[in-house]
Structures are given as C-alpha cells and as structure tokens.
Amino acid sequence: LGAACQMRRPNIIEFLLGQGETLDISAACVLGLADKVTAFLDADPTLLNKGNKKAHNKHPLNFAEGQPKVTALLKARGAK
C-alpha cells in the first residue's frame, strides 16, 4: 500500500483495499477522501506532519497532490 501511495496509483490502492488492506491516511489522501482524512486527524492529530514509514517517510501533504480539497484541509490544520 505504501508503494502505491508513493506512486499515487489510486487503481492499485483501491485493488489492495478490496483485497483486505487497511485504509490509512496516506491512501485516503491519494484517493481524495477528505472525510476519512478528517477522521484520521481527529483521532490522531500527530498524523498531520508524520511521515509514512512504508512510503519513504512522506507526509500526508505529499500524498494529497492533485486533491485540492484534501490539500486545503491539511494546510488549514497546519500541514508543512
């Protein structure tokens, strides 16, 4: 899942989720799921600027590229 997120491959992410992989904030960012990103951040605000160890420590804002709603949400919460 981390590699698919890093490469921003929504089709692969969706396939992996369909095979039982667990949605994380990185995948939610790539898929543009603002409601899920909000839920992840509400549950654990430290995720905002925390790197994903499965994807070369990239932060949620990196994964939100091309997803304006998610990008705005992350920036509004102080993402760097």
C-alpha positions as CSV (number, residue, x, y, z in Angstrom):
1,L,0.0,0.0,0.0
2,G,2.8,2.4,0.8
3,A,4.4,2.0,-2.6
4,A,1.0,2.5,-4.3
5,C,0.5,5.7,-2.3
6,Q,4.0,6.9,-3.0
7,M,3.4,6.5,-6.7
8,R,-0.1,8.0,-6.4
9,R,-1.8,5.0,-8.0
10,P,-5.4,5.1,-6.9
11,N,-6.3,2.0,-9.0
12,I,-3.7,-0.1,-7.2
13,I,-4.7,1.4,-3.8
14,E,-8.4,0.5,-4.5
15,F,-7.4,-3.0,-5.5
16,L,-5.4,-3.5,-2.3
17,L,-8.2,-2.2,-0.2
18,G,-10.5,-4.6,-1.9
19,Q,-8.1,-7.4,-1.0
20,G,-8.3,-6.5,2.7
21,E,-5.6,-3.9,3.1
22,T,-6.5,-1.4,5.8
23,L,-7.1,2.2,4.7
24,D,-4.5,4.6,6.2
25,I,-4.2,8.4,6.0
26,S,-1.8,8.3,3.1
27,A,-4.2,6.2,0.9
28,A,-7.1,8.4,2.0
29,C,-5.1,11.5,0.8
30,V,-4.3,9.9,-2.6
31,L,-7.9,8.9,-3.1
32,G,-9.2,12.4,-2.1
33,L,-11.3,11.0,0.8
34,A,-11.5,14.3,2.8
35,D,-13.9,12.8,5.3
36,K,-11.6,9.9,6.1
37,V,-8.6,12.2,6.3
38,T,-10.5,14.3,8.8
39,A,-11.4,11.2,10.8
40,F,-7.8,10.1,10.9
41,L,-6.6,13.6,12.1
42,D,-9.4,13.9,14.7
43,A,-8.3,10.5,16.1
44,D,-4.6,11.3,16.0
45,P,-3.5,14.9,15.2
46,T,0.1,13.8,15.1
47,L,-0.5,12.2,11.8
48,L,-0.7,15.7,10.2
49,N,3.1,16.0,9.8
50,K,4.1,12.4,10.4
51,G,6.0,10.5,7.7
52,N,4.7,7.2,6.4
53,K,7.4,4.6,7.1
54,K,6.1,2.4,4.3
55,A,6.5,5.2,1.8
56,H,9.9,6.8,2.3
57,N,8.6,8.9,5.3
58,K,6.5,11.2,3.0
59,H,3.9,13.2,4.8
60,P,0.1,13.4,4.1
61,L,0.5,16.7,2.2
62,N,2.8,14.9,-0.3
63,F,0.1,12.3,-0.9
64,A,-2.6,14.9,-1.3
65,E,-1.1,16.3,-4.5
66,G,-3.8,16.6,-7.1
67,Q,-6.5,16.6,-4.4
68,P,-7.4,20.2,-3.8
69,K,-10.0,19.6,-1.1
70,V,-7.6,17.3,0.9
71,T,-4.7,19.7,0.4
72,A,-6.8,22.6,1.7
73,L,-7.9,20.6,4.7
74,L,-4.3,19.6,5.6
75,K,-3.0,23.1,5.2
76,A,-5.8,24.5,7.2
77,R,-4.7,22.2,10.0
78,G,-1.1,23.4,9.7
79,A,0.5,20.8,7.5
80,K,4.0,21.5,6.3
